[in-house]
Amino acid sequence: MFIPKTDDEVERDSKNESKAKVFRKYTEFVTKSVTMNELPTETRLTPRRLTFNGRSKSLALNKAGASALSSYLTQMNSLSRLILSKENPVLQEEVKDDLTYEEKLLFLNNTKQETDPYFIRGTAIYKKVNSLKKGDFFGELALIFNQPRLASIIAGEDLHLLSLKSSSYKAVFQSEIQNTLEKTKLFRGFFPNTSQDDIGKFCYLIEEKSFKFNDVIYREGDEVEAFYIIQQGEIQV
């Protein structure tokens, strides 16, 4: 999971000229490799009707095009593995100034981001903040609050991914959504100047707990692990 760096972080990293030089070298290498392995014109989509689970699709690759596309994708996958490898032959004597693994992931996806690039003048403007594991999910806050995601998710290896439309997500997880909205309302009541994005993040850190009369929440000298917001009732110190 990657998010944009702060302006100070970008300014600091932009002073590393060796990183920018390595970025240009990778760019030249990939450009040359892609040019040498361009798809032939016969790989363009040609009219043909296919049926899948009772639904028709009117366009598909012809046999020659599919074969060429498969070969091309294999070459590009090999190119990606080459760049991500630790013993990288692309740089040769400049390996000490190589990009980090995270920067390489950004680099391999940079050409797909025309309006929001991951690099500016050879400097990565995004940073890794988290790694997702099997069974993890992302994007739910964007669906709940109807806003674009602020982070980019880049796969470091092959995986299977399940996606849900907003309407489907809201139908399945209605109770969780309502719970999140209630937390948001509560948090905004205490911190009215906090942005919607920050409130959304805090929603995951807030856990609702109920205490009985005379329950001890905290004793003097205990290690502090959380702070409490009283939604209903009162507390005695």
Helices and strands as residue ranges (DSSP letters): E 2-4, H 7-14, H 17-36, G 41-43, E 45-52, E 55-61, H 63-84, G 92-97, H 101-110, E 119-120, E 123-124, E 126-128, H 140-145, H 166-172, H 174-190, H 196-203
